[in-house]
Amino acid sequence: MRIPALAALLLAAAPAAAVIRVDINSGTASPLPVAVPAFPAAADAATAAGTTAALGSQVAGVVAADLASSGLFRPVDTAGAAVAPADVTAPRFAAWTGLGAQALITGNVTAGADGNITVGCYAYDAVSTEELARQGFVTTAANWRRAAHKCADLVYSRLTGETGYFDSRIVYVSETGPKTRRIKRLAVMDQDGANHRFLTNGQNLVLTPRFAPNQQTLTYMSFADNRPRIWLYTIGSGRQEAVGDTTNMSSAPRFSPDGSTLVYSISQNGTTDIYKLDVASRTVTRLTRGPGISTAPSYSPDGSKIVFESDRGGGQQVYVMNADGSDQRRISFGEGRAGTPVWSPRGDLIAFTRLTPGKFRIAVMRPDGSGERVLTNAYQDEGPTWSPNGRVIMFFRTAAGRSGRVDLHSVDLSGANERTIKTPLDASDPAWSPLLP
């Protein structure tokens, strides 16, 4: 089912400049204490998803969880601190500073005659008592979680100066079964793990799912009919379609920023090269020409360049080329090997897997290869994917030992805020969507 867009409702004129500010580069040393009490309802009304009072409590819980997950905010305990409807626009700030909060996030939930709800979101500097932001989000009652994520994004943006990333989704490969006979299915969920559902039944092995810019189409590799090739999946209808070369193994697909092109690899005659496919005409153009293996292509956000991995120099390393295949050059030169590169949505960094003896770690570098930084230090971390704002990286981690459990994790660019993303089963190959409309 297509996720409906939310209508944003401006509740007031633009607020004054924020007094408090969160440093997104400082890690978790001193997260900002914030109060996020239950959002009150002026008149408790029934909706298709519960009463507005119940929704107000749930919305506040999601907002608090989103902010806490960033590592930049620390929700204080607001149990027993009731908020009256009048307190939303005229807060009693002493009550919140008394709990140690420096910022107050509050709001309300109202039901409309058409079955929709409006979630009002208000942010205040509790110390200076200044209003920082306010906005309303109109949606169906069943879609209340998206309004909560939008509220969290508003707060994150106002207090950090960066775009939020909470109203987004993750597609990944769900895994189960013994190591030698893994069942792998496509699954999709909100970035916080909610609204989880499986898209394929596991009958065919699937790998490397990626979102199209329209967020309703996925591309991935499938072994359907024992023919490893690229497929498209329409999330709303469940329609699946094979594309590209049908005689040789094709793999590692990814859309261009405008969705008009797919880049992927084709293996034939002992080599693997990168090709691009025009989605409308199905015209295929070859971009690399051996030797060895060139794969895992990823476009720059402006679509002018492609980063990829290749072993043409004798070992797995990261290369960059123009979108037409010209000017191919190596950019990774650190210790060990480098692979699975993906360009940040901001264009300033490339995330990749740094492979050294005994360890796979997530690292970033500038597009010219300079400024490499390793962000994780576990046994086996790989397959990075960027949040829509280019500030957080999700990846999958394989545990050491016989269990070999595979989980999703995320880390921010400071390398300090790492967390586990819960999934029903083992999980690998995550891909983060752009912000939802």
RAVENLIN-V218905 format. One line per field, one symbol per residue. ss: DSSP state (a for helix, b for strand, c for the rest). phi: phi as a letter, one per 20 degrees, with the letter a starting at -180 (. if undefined). burial: I if it has 9 or more other C-alpha atoms within 8 Angstrom, else O. Layout:
ss: ???
phi: ???
burial: ???
This chain:
ss: ccccccbbbccccccccccccccccccccccbbbbccccbcccccbbccbbaaaaaaaaaaaaaaaaaacccbbbcccccccccaaacccccaaaaacccccbbbbbbbbbccccbbbbbbbbbbcccccbbbbbbbbbbaaaaaaaaaaaaaaaaaaaaccccccccbbbbbbbbccaaacbbbbbbbbccccccbbcccccccbbbbbbcccccbbbbbbcaaaccbbbbbbcccccbbbbcccccbbbbbbbcccccbbbbbbbbccbbbbbbbbcccccbbbccccccbbbbbbbcccccbbbbbbccccccbbbbbbccccccbbccccccbbbbbbbccccccbbbbbbbccbbbbbbbcccccccbbcccccbbbbbbbcccccbbbbbbbcccccccbbbbbbbcccccbbbbccccbbbbbbbccccc
phi: .ffffeeedfeafgffgfeebdefeemdgbfffcdcfgffdgbfcfcfdoffffffffgfffgffgffffmeccfefdgnefdegfffecfefffeffeneeccdcrbccdefenecddeccccefeemefdabadcdbfffeffffffffffgfgffedndffbfebccdbdecbnfgebfeccfbcbffenflfbedcenfcfcblfbfegfmdcdcadcegllcfbecdceffdmfcbecmfdddfdblebffgemecddadcdalncccecccfffemfdcedcblfmdcblfbfffemeccdbdbdfeobfbdccbffenelebfcdbffmdbblfbfffenebcebeedcgnbdceccbffenemfcedcbefbdbmfbefgemdccdbdceffnfflfdceccbeffmeedbedfcfcgbblfbeefgff
burial: OOOOOIOOOOOOOOOOOIOOOOOOOOIIOOIIIIIIIIIIIOOOIOIOOOIIIOIIIIIIIIIIOIIIOIIIIIIIOIOOOOIOIOIIOOOOIOOIIOIOIIIIIIIIIIIOOOIIIIIIIIIIIIOOOIIIIIIIIIIIIOOIIIIIIIIIIIIIIIIIOOOIIIIIIIIIIIIIOOOOOIIIIIIIIIIOIOOIOIIOOIOIIIIIIIIIIOIIIIIIIIIOOOIIIIIIIIIOOOOOOOIIIOOIIIIIIIIIIOIIIIIIIIIOOOIIIIIIIIIOOIOIOIIIOIOIIIIIIIIIIOIIIIIIIIIIOOOIIIIIIIIOIOOIOOIIOOOOIIIIIIIIIOIOIIIIIIIIOOIIIIIIIIIOIOOIOIIIIIIIIIIIIIIIIIIIIIIIIIIOOOOIOIIIIIIIIIIIIIOOIOIOOIIIIIIIIIIIO
